[in-house]
Amino acid sequence: MNEPHPLLPPIDRVYRAEEINAFGKDRGPAFYETCHLYAQSLWQIGFPAKCILLLNRALSSPMPGSEPVLAKWPLPYQAMAWLLLHRPEGQFIGNPRRHWQHLATRMVEPNKEVRAWRAWACWYLAKEILPEAEFPGDLEQIREEGVVEPTYADIVQQLTRLSPADDLGQWQLALSWSHQQLGRAEKPSLAMRVRRIAEDELRVVQRLGHEIWRKYYPGIISEGQIDYMLTVWYQPDAMAREMQMRGAWFALIEVEARGPVGYLSFERYPENVLFINKLYVQPEVHGLGVGAAALAWTEARARELGCHSVQLRVNKRNAPAIRAYQRAGFRFVEDVCSDIGSGYVMDDFRMEKRL
């Protein structure tokens, strides 16, 4: 039996589903408090996944922030975060990240919109707390239904617009608390630029390629394939031939006081398509807007070159990159699996953004 959840009300008995069902369509203060009590009961007897479901039901309440019960038991974002951080080994918790993705995108009335964004807020907590390799999103749904996972700014905007209570404050409190528990510092703002380079700087691209690929790609592709691709594609002579024979551009992504943290290359296809061959940044600057700024710079070059779209390929298992491209406006076009020699293949999605 688990110790009591410190952010849920204490209980003196076991609660039953019938006590929730008796409320029917009523989603008022008594329903809200009973959800919390029942969630504590489920947590203590070892059902954390069911505890999450009851806290979801609490978030279906449209109560205004003036309700006294909300002062006693705030909207349960921090309770959710505590549960994710203290998930008991050996007790079924499911995949909360996927669960909230599905809940947010399949929500029904009543109060559909605010409930959907409350689910996205919980999804964001799961994204920040849980390791993505162990708790991945539903990429099949993302691709087939065109789901675009929201950013922090998206959630702030929608909770501000829709919340009848203190959703934004309670969610941000839970997020800040989670980061403190995980030892994460606040993300800094970076001054950066993207700079086209000539052949004499391709060795910088080679160095960055080796550093980034060996940090980022284990677990996505094999070590053997990493070695092979770096050997074939990252020789300065090979990259110089791309510049000379195909008109490829290479550029460095530089951050003030750090120097080069990434690189990109692209070429213009005859059908007025700009195709990004490479776009990689150091894992240490992921999530700081560096990749998004590099994409924006590339799109500006595409327009200058008279292109009507920007395309790229991304490994099907590279979920963070797929998420970033979707947020930048790219959409799935097709699956592409290419034999690249020595028994290796590139199993990718081709994505496109129309300009």
BALOBA-1460 file (C-alpha; in Angstrom, 3 decimals):
// residues 355
<rec num="1" residu="m" x="0.000" y="0.000" z="0.000"/>
<rec num="2" residu="n" x="1.332" y="3.453" z="-0.933"/>
<rec num="3" residu="e" x="1.855" y="6.262" z="1.565"/>
<rec num="4" residu="p" x="-0.794" y="9.002" z="1.234"/>
<rec num="5" residu="h" x="-0.346" y="11.414" z="-1.668"/>
<rec num="6" residu="p" x="0.669" y="14.682" z="0.064"/>
<rec num="7" residu="l" x="-1.230" y="16.938" z="-2.359"/>
<rec num="8" residu="l" x="-4.543" y="15.072" z="-2.173"/>
<rec num="9" residu="p" x="-7.011" y="15.145" z="0.731"/>
<rec num="10" residu="p" x="-6.610" y="12.585" z="3.530"/>
<rec num="11" residu="i" x="-9.157" y="9.776" z="3.622"/>
<rec num="12" residu="d" x="-10.538" y="7.602" z="6.383"/>
<rec num="13" residu="r" x="-12.126" y="4.940" z="4.171"/>
<rec num="14" residu="v" x="-11.976" y="3.404" z="0.702"/>
<rec num="15" residu="y" x="-13.977" y="5.271" z="-1.943"/>
<rec num="16" residu="r" x="-15.977" y="3.554" z="-4.667"/>
<rec num="17" residu="a" x="-16.812" y="4.361" z="-8.287"/>
<rec num="18" residu="e" x="-20.515" y="4.507" z="-7.417"/>
<rec num="19" residu="e" x="-19.866" y="7.624" z="-5.356"/>
<rec num="20" residu="i" x="-18.621" y="9.456" z="-8.447"/>
<rec num="21" residu="n" x="-21.254" y="8.034" z="-10.767"/>
<rec num="22" residu="a" x="-24.012" y="9.216" z="-8.411"/>
<rec num="23" residu="f" x="-23.285" y="12.825" z="-9.435"/>
<rec num="24" residu="g" x="-24.533" y="12.194" z="-12.970"/>
<rec num="25" residu="k" x="-23.837" y="15.332" z="-15.024"/>
<rec num="26" residu="d" x="-23.184" y="17.506" z="-11.973"/>
<rec num="27" residu="r" x="-19.623" y="18.865" z="-12.072"/>
<rec num="28" residu="g" x="-19.840" y="21.194" z="-9.106"/>
<rec num="29" residu="p" x="-17.770" y="21.546" z="-5.910"/>
<rec num="30" residu="a" x="-18.935" y="18.283" z="-4.301"/>
<rec num="31" residu="f" x="-18.058" y="16.324" z="-7.439"/>
<rec num="32" residu="y" x="-14.648" y="18.000" z="-7.623"/>
<rec num="33" residu="e" x="-13.791" y="17.203" z="-4.006"/>
<rec num="34" residu="t" x="-15.026" y="13.618" z="-4.294"/>
<rec num="35" residu="c" x="-12.761" y="13.112" z="-7.314"/>
<rec num="36" residu="h" x="-9.806" y="14.157" z="-5.156"/>
<rec num="37" residu="l" x="-10.844" y="11.852" z="-2.315"/>
<rec num="38" residu="y" x="-11.362" y="8.908" z="-4.652"/>
<rec num="39" residu="a" x="-8.015" y="9.641" z="-6.368"/>
<rec num="40" residu="q" x="-6.260" y="9.475" z="-2.981"/>
<rec num="41" residu="s" x="-8.006" y="6.184" z="-2.259"/>
<rec num="42" residu="l" x="-6.842" y="4.723" z="-5.573"/>
<rec num="43" residu="w" x="-3.295" y="6.004" z="-5.060"/>
<rec num="44" residu="q" x="-3.021" y="4.422" z="-1.625"/>
<rec num="45" residu="i" x="-4.224" y="0.989" z="-2.739"/>
<rec num="46" residu="g" x="-1.708" y="0.977" z="-5.611"/>
<rec num="47" residu="f" x="-3.572" y="2.171" z="-8.719"/>
<rec num="48" residu="p" x="-1.678" y="5.280" z="-9.919"/>
<rec num="49" residu="a" x="-3.097" y="5.085" z="-13.472"/>
<rec num="50" residu="k" x="-6.656" y="5.131" z="-12.109"/>
<rec num="51" residu="c" x="-5.658" y="7.969" z="-9.791"/>
<rec num="52" residu="i" x="-4.717" y="9.999" z="-12.894"/>
<rec num="53" residu="l" x="-8.120" y="9.253" z="-14.436"/>
<rec num="54" residu="l" x="-9.894" y="10.622" z="-11.363"/>
<rec num="55" residu="l" x="-7.816" y="13.784" z="-11.376"/>
<rec num="56" residu="n" x="-8.727" y="14.159" z="-15.064"/>
<rec num="57" residu="r" x="-12.352" y="14.011" z="-14.010"/>
<rec num="58" residu="a" x="-11.729" y="16.703" z="-11.417"/>
<rec num="59" residu="l" x="-10.400" y="18.886" z="-14.243"/>
<rec num="60" residu="s" x="-13.708" y="18.440" z="-16.088"/>
<rec num="61" residu="s" x="-15.306" y="20.776" z="-13.537"/>
<rec num="62" residu="p" x="-16.027" y="24.273" z="-14.921"/>
<rec num="63" residu="m" x="-16.040" y="25.916" z="-11.460"/>
<rec num="64" residu="p" x="-14.936" y="29.563" z="-11.249"/>
<rec num="65" residu="g" x="-11.909" y="30.374" z="-9.129"/>
<rec num="66" residu="s" x="-14.104" y="31.822" z="-6.399"/>
<rec num="67" residu="e" x="-15.273" y="28.385" z="-5.230"/>
<rec num="68" residu="p" x="-13.961" y="27.701" z="-1.676"/>
<rec num="69" residu="v" x="-13.036" y="24.116" z="-2.565"/>
<rec num="70" residu="l" x="-10.379" y="25.438" z="-4.971"/>
<rec num="71" residu="a" x="-8.674" y="27.275" z="-2.122"/>
<rec num="72" residu="k" x="-8.663" y="24.035" z="-0.140"/>
<rec num="73" residu="w" x="-7.735" y="21.702" z="-3.008"/>
<rec num="74" residu="p" x="-6.272" y="23.658" z="-5.972"/>
<rec num="75" residu="l" x="-6.565" y="22.465" z="-9.549"/>
<rec num="76" residu="p" x="-4.509" y="19.250" z="-9.463"/>
<rec num="77" residu="y" x="-1.610" y="20.090" z="-11.780"/>
<rec num="78" residu="q" x="0.993" y="19.811" z="-9.031"/>
<rec num="79" residu="a" x="-0.713" y="16.668" z="-7.738"/>
<rec num="80" residu="m" x="-0.312" y="15.195" z="-11.247"/>
<rec num="81" residu="a" x="3.338" y="16.252" z="-11.359"/>
<rec num="82" residu="w" x="4.036" y="14.748" z="-7.935"/>
<rec num="83" residu="l" x="2.461" y="11.481" z="-9.053"/>
<rec num="84" residu="l" x="4.592" y="11.346" z="-12.227"/>
<rec num="85" residu="l" x="7.772" y="12.077" z="-10.296"/>
<rec num="86" residu="h" x="6.946" y="9.470" z="-7.616"/>
<rec num="87" residu="r" x="5.510" y="6.786" z="-9.903"/>
<rec num="88" residu="p" x="5.906" y="3.534" z="-7.947"/>
<rec num="89" residu="e" x="8.018" y="0.808" z="-9.495"/>
<rec num="90" residu="g" x="5.961" y="-2.224" z="-10.381"/>
<rec num="91" residu="q" x="2.587" y="-0.423" z="-10.339"/>
<rec num="92" residu="f" x="0.851" y="0.179" z="-13.659"/>
<rec num="93" residu="i" x="0.842" y="3.825" z="-14.718"/>
<rec num="94" residu="g" x="0.370" y="3.345" z="-18.457"/>
<rec num="95" residu="n" x="1.781" y="6.018" z="-20.728"/>
<rec num="96" residu="p" x="0.554" y="9.362" z="-19.339"/>
<rec num="97" residu="r" x="2.090" y="11.321" z="-22.199"/>
<rec num="98" residu="r" x="0.161" y="9.339" z="-24.814"/>
<rec num="99" residu="h" x="-2.931" y="9.283" z="-22.610"/>
<rec num="100" residu="w" x="-3.129" y="13.089" z="-22.408"/>
<rec num="101" residu="q" x="-2.359" y="13.443" z="-26.125"/>
<rec num="102" residu="h" x="-5.352" y="11.234" z="-26.891"/>
<rec num="103" residu="l" x="-7.539" y="12.960" z="-24.312"/>
<rec num="104" residu="a" x="-6.717" y="16.433" z="-25.648"/>
<rec num="105" residu="t" x="-7.365" y="15.514" z="-29.268"/>
<rec num="106" residu="r" x="-10.512" y="13.438" z="-28.694"/>
<rec num="107" residu="m" x="-12.288" y="15.566" z="-26.116"/>
<rec num="108" residu="v" x="-16.067" y="15.935" z="-26.372"/>
<rec num="109" residu="e" x="-18.561" y="18.375" z="-24.919"/>
<rec num="110" residu="p" x="-19.440" y="19.767" z="-22.444"/>
<rec num="111" residu="n" x="-16.719" y="22.406" z="-21.962"/>
<rec num="112" residu="k" x="-14.697" y="20.695" z="-24.682"/>
<rec num="113" residu="e" x="-12.187" y="23.449" z="-25.395"/>
<rec num="114" residu="v" x="-11.076" y="24.238" z="-21.843"/>
<rec num="115" residu="r" x="-10.918" y="20.541" z="-20.966"/>
<rec num="116" residu="a" x="-8.801" y="19.844" z="-24.052"/>
<rec num="117" residu="w" x="-6.289" y="22.537" z="-23.086"/>
<rec num="118" residu="r" x="-6.209" y="21.292" z="-19.499"/>
<rec num="119" residu="a" x="-5.283" y="17.900" z="-20.956"/>
<rec num="120" residu="w" x="-2.540" y="19.517" z="-23.063"/>
<rec num="121" residu="a" x="-1.246" y="21.236" z="-19.922"/>
<rec num="122" residu="c" x="-1.005" y="17.833" z="-18.200"/>
<rec num="123" residu="w" x="0.623" y="16.411" z="-21.347"/>
<rec num="124" residu="y" x="3.264" y="19.126" z="-21.118"/>
<rec num="125" residu="l" x="4.017" y="18.160" z="-17.515"/>
<rec num="126" residu="a" x="4.438" y="14.544" z="-18.634"/>
<rec num="127" residu="k" x="6.687" y="15.661" z="-21.506"/>
<rec num="128" residu="e" x="8.910" y="17.562" z="-19.086"/>
<rec num="129" residu="i" x="9.015" y="14.881" z="-16.384"/>
<rec num="130" residu="l" x="8.944" y="11.492" z="-18.105"/>
<rec num="131" residu="p" x="11.740" y="10.126" z="-20.350"/>
<rec num="132" residu="e" x="10.497" y="10.137" z="-23.931"/>
<rec num="133" residu="a" x="12.222" y="6.845" z="-24.786"/>
<rec num="134" residu="e" x="10.138" y="5.102" z="-22.123"/>
<rec num="135" residu="f" x="6.947" y="7.159" z="-22.552"/>
<rec num="136" residu="p" x="6.702" y="8.175" z="-26.235"/>
<rec num="137" residu="g" x="3.868" y="10.070" z="-27.837"/>
<rec num="138" residu="d" x="1.579" y="8.488" z="-30.404"/>
<rec num="139" residu="l" x="3.457" y="9.261" z="-33.615"/>
<rec num="140" residu="e" x="0.956" y="7.313" z="-35.722"/>
<rec num="141" residu="q" x="-1.860" y="9.590" z="-34.573"/>
<rec num="142" residu="i" x="0.340" y="12.661" z="-35.037"/>
<rec num="143" residu="r" x="1.007" y="11.673" z="-38.620"/>
<rec num="144" residu="e" x="-2.423" y="10.371" z="-39.647"/>
<rec num="145" residu="e" x="-4.477" y="13.103" z="-37.966"/>
<rec num="146" residu="g" x="-2.036" y="15.993" z="-38.382"/>
<rec num="147" residu="v" x="-1.781" y="16.569" z="-34.629"/>
<rec num="148" residu="v" x="0.642" y="19.356" z="-33.750"/>
<rec num="149" residu="e" x="1.868" y="19.158" z="-30.173"/>
<rec num="150" residu="p" x="1.554" y="22.595" z="-28.536"/>
<rec num="151" residu="t" x="4.381" y="24.732" z="-27.231"/>
<rec num="152" residu="y" x="4.614" y="26.260" z="-23.783"/>
<rec num="153" residu="a" x="3.493" y="29.580" z="-25.280"/>
<rec num="154" residu="d" x="0.461" y="27.924" z="-26.910"/>
<rec num="155" residu="i" x="-0.671" y="26.491" z="-23.579"/>
<rec num="156" residu="v" x="-0.142" y="29.801" z="-21.773"/>
<rec num="157" residu="q" x="-2.231" y="31.595" z="-24.394"/>
<rec num="158" residu="q" x="-5.093" y="29.091" z="-24.338"/>
<rec num="159" residu="l" x="-5.296" y="28.692" z="-20.565"/>
<rec num="160" residu="t" x="-5.336" y="32.487" z="-20.246"/>
<rec num="161" residu="r" x="-8.162" y="32.692" z="-22.792"/>
<rec num="162" residu="l" x="-10.296" y="29.805" z="-21.599"/>
<rec num="163" residu="s" x="-9.753" y="29.157" z="-17.904"/>
<rec num="164" residu="p" x="-12.657" y="29.821" z="-15.537"/>
<rec num="165" residu="a" x="-10.282" y="29.451" z="-12.567"/>
<rec num="166" residu="d" x="-6.537" y="29.709" z="-11.883"/>
<rec num="167" residu="d" x="-5.344" y="27.168" z="-14.454"/>
<rec num="168" residu="l" x="-2.372" y="29.157" z="-15.667"/>
<rec num="169" residu="g" x="-1.020" y="29.970" z="-12.219"/>
<rec num="170" residu="q" x="-1.443" y="26.429" z="-10.902"/>
<rec num="171" residu="w" x="0.052" y="24.866" z="-14.042"/>
<rec num="172" residu="q" x="3.070" y="27.175" z="-14.032"/>
<rec num="173" residu="l" x="3.571" y="26.493" z="-10.327"/>
<rec num="174" residu="a" x="3.538" y="22.746" z="-11.027"/>
<rec num="175" residu="l" x="5.930" y="23.168" z="-13.938"/>
<rec num="176" residu="s" x="8.380" y="25.282" z="-11.942"/>
<rec num="177" residu="w" x="8.223" y="22.849" z="-9.022"/>
<rec num="178" residu="s" x="8.862" y="19.901" z="-11.378"/>
<rec num="179" residu="h" x="11.914" y="21.604" z="-12.871"/>
<rec num="180" residu="q" x="13.253" y="22.275" z="-9.369"/>
<rec num="181" residu="q" x="12.775" y="18.622" z="-8.420"/>
<rec num="182" residu="l" x="14.588" y="17.556" z="-11.574"/>
<rec num="183" residu="g" x="17.405" y="20.080" z="-11.055"/>
<rec num="184" residu="r" x="16.691" y="21.981" z="-14.259"/>
<rec num="185" residu="a" x="17.618" y="25.621" z="-14.596"/>
<rec num="186" residu="e" x="15.421" y="28.125" z="-16.405"/>
<rec num="187" residu="k" x="16.112" y="28.225" z="-20.133"/>
<rec num="188" residu="p" x="18.259" y="31.208" z="-21.171"/>
<rec num="189" residu="s" x="17.619" y="33.403" z="-24.187"/>
<rec num="190" residu="l" x="20.370" y="33.177" z="-26.805"/>
<rec num="191" residu="a" x="21.749" y="35.694" z="-29.270"/>
<rec num="192" residu="m" x="22.463" y="33.763" z="-32.453"/>
<rec num="193" residu="r" x="23.035" y="34.034" z="-36.176"/>
<rec num="194" residu="v" x="23.152" y="31.754" z="-39.223"/>
<rec num="195" residu="r" x="26.073" y="32.392" z="-41.585"/>
<rec num="196" residu="r" x="26.688" y="30.924" z="-45.038"/>
<rec num="197" residu="i" x="30.207" y="29.481" z="-45.343"/>
<rec num="198" residu="a" x="32.671" y="28.612" z="-48.082"/>
<rec num="199" residu="e" x="34.679" y="25.425" z="-48.607"/>
<rec num="200" residu="d" x="37.450" y="26.494" z="-46.242"/>
<rec num="201" residu="e" x="35.124" y="26.116" z="-43.217"/>
<rec num="202" residu="l" x="33.734" y="22.671" z="-44.028"/>
<rec num="203" residu="r" x="36.030" y="21.087" z="-41.451"/>
<rec num="204" residu="v" x="33.971" y="22.903" z="-38.800"/>
<rec num="205" residu="v" x="30.873" y="21.167" z="-40.167"/>
<rec num="206" residu="q" x="32.745" y="17.851" z="-40.079"/>
<rec num="207" residu="r" x="33.712" y="18.378" z="-36.431"/>
<rec num="208" residu="l" x="30.217" y="19.407" z="-35.390"/>
<rec num="209" residu="g" x="28.699" y="16.494" z="-37.297"/>
<rec num="210" residu="h" x="30.823" y="13.973" z="-35.411"/>
<rec num="211" residu="e" x="30.061" y="15.611" z="-32.060"/>
<rec num="212" residu="i" x="26.310" y="15.947" z="-32.576"/>
<rec num="213" residu="w" x="25.657" y="12.571" z="-34.194"/>
<rec num="214" residu="r" x="27.559" y="10.648" z="-31.510"/>
<rec num="215" residu="k" x="25.633" y="12.443" z="-28.756"/>
<rec num="216" residu="y" x="22.180" y="12.346" z="-30.322"/>
<rec num="217" residu="y" x="21.708" y="9.397" z="-32.641"/>
<rec num="218" residu="p" x="22.533" y="6.307" z="-30.511"/>
<rec num="219" residu="g" x="19.186" y="4.669" z="-29.877"/>
<rec num="220" residu="i" x="17.739" y="6.065" z="-33.107"/>
<rec num="221" residu="i" x="20.154" y="4.341" z="-35.498"/>
<rec num="222" residu="s" x="22.938" y="1.860" z="-34.810"/>
<rec num="223" residu="e" x="26.500" y="2.830" z="-33.954"/>
<rec num="224" residu="g" x="27.617" y="1.136" z="-37.170"/>
<rec num="225" residu="q" x="25.270" y="3.244" z="-39.273"/>
<rec num="226" residu="i" x="26.387" y="6.415" z="-37.480"/>
<rec num="227" residu="d" x="30.023" y="5.616" z="-38.316"/>
<rec num="228" residu="y" x="29.160" y="4.791" z="-41.919"/>
<rec num="229" residu="m" x="27.108" y="7.951" z="-42.563"/>
<rec num="230" residu="l" x="29.697" y="10.210" z="-40.961"/>
<rec num="231" residu="t" x="32.422" y="8.601" z="-43.080"/>
<rec num="232" residu="v" x="30.477" y="8.899" z="-46.354"/>
<rec num="233" residu="w" x="28.790" y="12.290" z="-45.967"/>
<rec num="234" residu="y" x="31.043" y="14.330" z="-43.717"/>
<rec num="235" residu="q" x="34.354" y="14.325" z="-45.535"/>
<rec num="236" residu="p" x="35.209" y="17.935" z="-46.478"/>
<rec num="237" residu="d" x="35.979" y="16.854" z="-50.059"/>
<rec num="238" residu="a" x="32.550" y="15.208" z="-50.391"/>
<rec num="239" residu="m" x="30.768" y="18.284" z="-49.035"/>
<rec num="240" residu="a" x="32.832" y="20.539" z="-51.331"/>
<rec num="241" residu="r" x="31.642" y="18.485" z="-54.320"/>
<rec num="242" residu="e" x="28.040" y="19.090" z="-53.233"/>
<rec num="243" residu="m" x="28.760" y="22.816" z="-53.330"/>
<rec num="244" residu="q" x="30.511" y="22.697" z="-56.709"/>
<rec num="245" residu="m" x="28.327" y="20.221" z="-58.601"/>
<rec num="246" residu="r" x="24.873" y="20.722" z="-57.054"/>
<rec num="247" residu="g" x="25.030" y="24.313" z="-55.868"/>
<rec num="248" residu="a" x="24.498" y="23.292" z="-52.248"/>
<rec num="249" residu="w" x="24.678" y="25.950" z="-49.571"/>
<rec num="250" residu="f" x="26.340" y="25.226" z="-46.225"/>
<rec num="251" residu="a" x="25.869" y="27.444" z="-43.179"/>
<rec num="252" residu="l" x="26.976" y="27.511" z="-39.550"/>
<rec num="253" residu="i" x="24.585" y="28.226" z="-36.683"/>
<rec num="254" residu="e" x="26.427" y="30.369" z="-34.147"/>
<rec num="255" residu="v" x="25.509" y="31.481" z="-30.630"/>
<rec num="256" residu="e" x="27.080" y="34.479" z="-28.935"/>
<rec num="257" residu="a" x="29.897" y="33.468" z="-26.542"/>
<rec num="258" residu="r" x="29.664" y="29.840" z="-27.679"/>
<rec num="259" residu="g" x="30.545" y="29.978" z="-31.347"/>
<rec num="260" residu="p" x="29.214" y="27.332" z="-33.784"/>
<rec num="261" residu="v" x="26.585" y="25.057" z="-32.212"/>
<rec num="262" residu="g" x="25.162" y="23.574" z="-35.390"/>
<rec num="263" residu="y" x="25.063" y="23.614" z="-39.161"/>
<rec num="264" residu="l" x="22.749" y="23.206" z="-42.118"/>
<rec num="265" residu="s" x="22.896" y="22.608" z="-45.841"/>
<rec num="266" residu="f" x="20.334" y="22.817" z="-48.601"/>
<rec num="267" residu="e" x="20.007" y="22.878" z="-52.366"/>
<rec num="268" residu="r" x="17.460" y="24.163" z="-54.856"/>
<rec num="269" residu="y" x="15.648" y="21.568" z="-56.940"/>
<rec num="270" residu="p" x="14.448" y="22.436" z="-60.493"/>
<rec num="271" residu="e" x="10.768" y="22.181" z="-59.456"/>
<rec num="272" residu="n" x="11.163" y="25.285" z="-57.228"/>
<rec num="273" residu="v" x="11.720" y="23.235" z="-54.088"/>
<rec num="274" residu="l" x="14.406" y="24.014" z="-51.544"/>
<rec num="275" residu="f" x="15.510" y="20.725" z="-50.002"/>
<rec num="276" residu="i" x="17.237" y="20.721" z="-46.597"/>
<rec num="277" residu="n" x="19.923" y="18.055" z="-46.597"/>
<rec num="278" residu="k" x="21.278" y="18.731" z="-43.119"/>
<rec num="279" residu="l" x="20.073" y="20.631" z="-40.065"/>
<rec num="280" residu="y" x="21.641" y="19.708" z="-36.742"/>
<rec num="281" residu="v" x="22.364" y="21.545" z="-33.492"/>
<rec num="282" residu="q" x="24.108" y="20.498" z="-30.302"/>
<rec num="283" residu="p" x="21.756" y="18.699" z="-27.870"/>
<rec num="284" residu="e" x="22.757" y="21.232" z="-25.200"/>
<rec num="285" residu="v" x="20.862" y="23.990" z="-27.042"/>
<rec num="286" residu="h" x="17.769" y="21.963" z="-27.930"/>
<rec num="287" residu="g" x="14.611" y="23.707" z="-26.821"/>
<rec num="288" residu="l" x="16.166" y="27.177" z="-26.880"/>
<rec num="289" residu="g" x="14.813" y="28.282" z="-30.261"/>
<rec num="290" residu="v" x="18.057" y="27.674" z="-32.155"/>
<rec num="291" residu="g" x="16.614" y="25.130" z="-34.585"/>
<rec num="292" residu="a" x="13.500" y="27.240" z="-35.169"/>
<rec num="293" residu="a" x="15.641" y="30.283" z="-35.980"/>
<rec num="294" residu="a" x="17.730" y="28.213" z="-38.406"/>
<rec num="295" residu="l" x="14.561" y="27.019" z="-40.144"/>
<rec num="296" residu="a" x="13.270" y="30.581" z="-40.412"/>
<rec num="297" residu="w" x="16.590" y="31.672" z="-41.957"/>
<rec num="298" residu="t" x="16.389" y="28.810" z="-44.459"/>
<rec num="299" residu="e" x="12.803" y="29.671" z="-45.412"/>
<rec num="300" residu="a" x="13.878" y="33.270" z="-46.056"/>
<rec num="301" residu="r" x="16.593" y="31.990" z="-48.425"/>
<rec num="302" residu="a" x="14.000" y="29.769" z="-50.142"/>
<rec num="303" residu="r" x="11.814" y="32.773" z="-50.894"/>
<rec num="304" residu="e" x="14.801" y="34.734" z="-52.184"/>
<rec num="305" residu="l" x="15.599" y="31.815" z="-54.535"/>
<rec num="306" residu="g" x="12.019" y="31.730" z="-55.849"/>
<rec num="307" residu="c" x="11.088" y="28.420" z="-54.229"/>
<rec num="308" residu="h" x="7.468" y="27.507" z="-53.542"/>
<rec num="309" residu="s" x="8.147" y="25.003" z="-50.767"/>
<rec num="310" residu="v" x="10.782" y="23.667" z="-48.381"/>
<rec num="311" residu="q" x="11.202" y="19.914" z="-47.987"/>
<rec num="312" residu="l" x="13.298" y="17.625" z="-45.810"/>
<rec num="313" residu="r" x="13.602" y="14.060" z="-44.614"/>
<rec num="314" residu="v" x="13.562" y="13.033" z="-40.954"/>
<rec num="315" residu="n" x="14.142" y="9.637" z="-39.356"/>
<rec num="316" residu="k" x="10.845" y="8.080" z="-38.282"/>
<rec num="317" residu="r" x="12.223" y="7.482" z="-34.773"/>
<rec num="318" residu="n" x="13.420" y="11.069" z="-34.300"/>
<rec num="319" residu="a" x="10.354" y="12.272" z="-32.387"/>
<rec num="320" residu="p" x="11.803" y="15.582" z="-31.098"/>
<rec num="321" residu="a" x="12.797" y="16.667" z="-34.615"/>
<rec num="322" residu="i" x="9.418" y="15.657" z="-36.056"/>
<rec num="323" residu="r" x="7.722" y="17.705" z="-33.338"/>
<rec num="324" residu="a" x="9.912" y="20.732" z="-34.113"/>
<rec num="325" residu="y" x="9.224" y="20.525" z="-37.855"/>
<rec num="326" residu="q" x="5.471" y="20.237" z="-37.296"/>
<rec num="327" residu="r" x="5.502" y="23.302" z="-35.072"/>
<rec num="328" residu="a" x="7.350" y="25.162" z="-37.835"/>
<rec num="329" residu="g" x="4.543" y="24.327" z="-40.269"/>
<rec num="330" residu="f" x="5.866" y="21.194" z="-42.006"/>
<rec num="331" residu="r" x="3.420" y="18.421" z="-42.894"/>
<rec num="332" residu="f" x="3.938" y="14.767" z="-43.762"/>
<rec num="333" residu="v" x="4.186" y="13.942" z="-47.469"/>
<rec num="334" residu="e" x="5.292" y="10.305" z="-47.691"/>
<rec num="335" residu="d" x="7.364" y="7.484" z="-46.226"/>
<rec num="336" residu="v" x="10.775" y="7.109" z="-47.860"/>
<rec num="337" residu="c" x="13.102" y="4.169" z="-47.247"/>
<rec num="338" residu="s" x="16.445" y="4.394" z="-49.079"/>
<rec num="339" residu="d" x="19.293" y="1.916" z="-49.356"/>
<rec num="340" residu="i" x="22.464" y="3.887" z="-48.566"/>
<rec num="341" residu="g" x="24.916" y="1.018" z="-48.946"/>
<rec num="342" residu="s" x="26.763" y="-1.438" z="-46.678"/>
<rec num="343" residu="g" x="23.454" y="-2.946" z="-45.574"/>
<rec num="344" residu="y" x="22.095" y="0.304" z="-44.107"/>
<rec num="345" residu="v" x="18.869" y="2.131" z="-44.935"/>
<rec num="346" residu="m" x="17.398" y="5.538" z="-44.169"/>
<rec num="347" residu="d" x="13.800" y="4.984" z="-43.002"/>
<rec num="348" residu="d" x="12.340" y="8.485" z="-43.060"/>
<rec num="349" residu="f" x="9.319" y="10.693" z="-43.395"/>
<rec num="350" residu="r" x="9.479" y="13.290" z="-46.133"/>
<rec num="351" residu="m" x="7.943" y="16.536" z="-44.883"/>
<rec num="352" residu="e" x="7.070" y="19.760" z="-46.656"/>
<rec num="353" residu="k" x="6.181" y="23.344" z="-45.873"/>
<rec num="354" residu="r" x="4.460" y="25.363" z="-48.571"/>
<rec num="355" residu="l" x="5.620" y="28.983" z="-48.804"/>
